[in-house]
Amino acid sequence: MRNSLATELLFALSRPGRRAARFPDCDVPLQPLDELVPSQHLATADREKRPTLPELTEADVIRHFHNLSTLNMSVDTHFYPLGSCTMKYNPKRHERLAGLPGLVDLHPYQRINDQQGMLALLYDLQKMLAEISGLPAVSLQPAAGAQGEFAALLVASAWFRSRGESRSRVLFPSSAHGTNPASAAIAGFECLQLKEGTDGLVDLAELEQHLDENTAVFMITNPNTLGLFEQQIEEITEKVHAVGGLVYIDGANMNAIMGITRPGDFGGDMMHFNVHKTFTGPHGAGGPGAGPIAVREELSEFLPGPIVTSNLDDDGNPHFQLEDPPRSIGRVRSHFGNVGILVRGYCYLRTLGPDGVRDVARHAVLNANYLKSLICDLLPVPHGQHCMHEFVASAARLKEERDISAMDIAKRLLDFGFHAPTVYFPLVVPEAMMIEPTETESKRTMDAFAETIRTIAAEDPGFLHEAPHQTPVSRPDDVQAARHPVLSWTPEDGS
Ligand SMILES: *Cc1c(COP(=O)(O)O)cnc(C)c1O
């Protein structure tokens, strides 16, 4: 429970003369404001009417901002099963390490000899990402997954041009994340969306029908946004290669497969990592992120620079420098990329090591399958008997039988102290609820979440339509959206 003081504005809490600190008496003559600022620039010459600042004690201010910070949900306060874009584990130790003075006080314009520590770290990170992806050349430049997609598509474009080819089309399945077509369009390609098969996977016949000498890139997320591993990934990549196209792997779901299989091994030519998702970078509301890309050797000379390279100095010690690849598409971000997030990713990988990385993937998959088994009788999961790190359940039956929508459940979960899962995405599942528990959640938390879903499903639908009831802000005008979800969406809408 919160009392009314917790949500009042600072101006309402203000009382004349309240202070957080007491200053010594002024020992210089006071300068009237009108003498410092010419009167025509003052909002009002009337001293009484001038805007004032709230007058408050220290406790007023601390409580105000602290209370505001607790009105939100976060990974530090609540279970956060948002699918696909999940904020993963954010180890507190990483904050201390990323905040080491030697790292934060470094300036990118310092002499290269003074930056050797940071460059060694970034060099190792490039190597680790190359190992995890099975693709040898890495650029740490892009600041997010979406920017990685964009940069890699420019690399593909430059590569085709260097071979005298002008391929103009990018294909992707309809379960693709919206950034895939957006990146392709901004990179100057035309986009074609393919319907997946009834099993939620790429339909080989449909793919084959649309592949031709104009196909530049096939973008595929594996495991896909339905939480399914594309079983025929090798046939898929072979078919794309057979017409001379490239395969882009959207690596947002790498936490399900890292250490177990590698995009480079199943035929991917390029990919991005979302360091902020897979490798613990704390993020939310759009950043900060890091979206390094990894590519095959033959594409490496087009990568955005600088790349950290190493050779041995006269004493046989490694010396690091920054190099722009010979035919680089240029820079997509200043300096070495979003270093603060890259450092956290590095810490995570060094902490876990190869076996730990594999365990993360195993536990992510185990947890998702456990949670799925607890709720799939109530919220059926249309695709796949087993899922990878996430699953997409459907509230369509509940909607039909009891008029309870995915939106109603999502909103009501907030009252019970659970962040909502991703809803109404991917579009191929009606009343979709995309749930990703992540590898760090305990059985107890998942049991409680499943139990709450059951409680909600038994509640009065009218009451649920108005949920949430306990949060500082009730349901905004997306009530309308909830009554008319995007069920009627078809790929032809192009929306
Ligand atoms: C998050 C996500 C992206 C975009 O990554 P950002 O880092 O948010 O730009 C792309 N594809 C999938 C499947 C994602 O989940």
The ligand as a Gaussian input file, in Angstrom:
#p B3LYP/6-31G(d) Opt

LIG

0 1
 C       15.319000      -8.086000     -29.942000
 C       15.278000      -8.714000     -31.251000
 C       15.809000      -8.074000     -32.379000
 C       16.317000      -6.642000     -32.361000
 O       17.358000      -6.446000     -31.496000
 P       17.623000      -5.036000     -30.740000
 O       18.893000      -5.292000     -30.036000
 O       16.449000      -4.799000     -29.874000
 O       17.752000      -4.001000     -31.809000
 C       15.821000      -8.768000     -33.579000
 N       15.302000      -9.999000     -33.668000
 C       14.768000     -10.651000     -32.612000
 C       14.218000     -12.039000     -32.802000
 C       14.729000     -10.029000     -31.366000
 O       14.189000     -10.651000     -30.322000

